[in-house]
Amino acid sequence: MRKGEPKTLRDAHEVVMDRRPPNDANPSVWLAFRLGNARLYKAVADIDRGHHHEALYWASYEERKAGEISVELQAESKPAD
């Protein structure tokens, strides 16, 4: 792991909040944000063993949110009937 990467769940939460896009950001920006968060929380789950299950919860949450955004993006890209 590179220096400066989060090693605790608290660190991960801080990184997530620091890089959070504006509420009106493009959905594709939000999708990338959510997927990156999921990867981050999974990595932290392996390091911060005391918060392993909680970090996995957050990874799952972020994946769920990413899935919702992905569905929205797919619906927007379909041609109108």
Residue pairs with C-beta under 8 A, 6 or more apart in sequence:
1 7
1 43
1 47
5 43
6 12
6 14
6 15
6 40
6 43
6 44
7 44
7 47
7 48
8 44
8 47
8 48
8 51
9 41
9 44
9 48
9 51
9 54
9 55
9 58
11 44
12 40
12 41
12 44
12 55
12 58
15 40
16 37
16 40
19 33
19 36
20 33
21 29
21 30
21 33
27 69
27 72
27 73
27 76
28 73
30 69
31 66
31 69
31 70
31 73
34 62
34 63
34 65
34 66
34 69
35 62
35 63
35 66
37 58
37 59
37 62
38 59
38 60
38 62
38 63
38 66
39 59
41 55
41 56
41 58
41 59
41 62
42 55
42 56
42 59
44 51
44 55
45 51
45 52
45 53
45 55
45 56
45 59
46 52
48 55
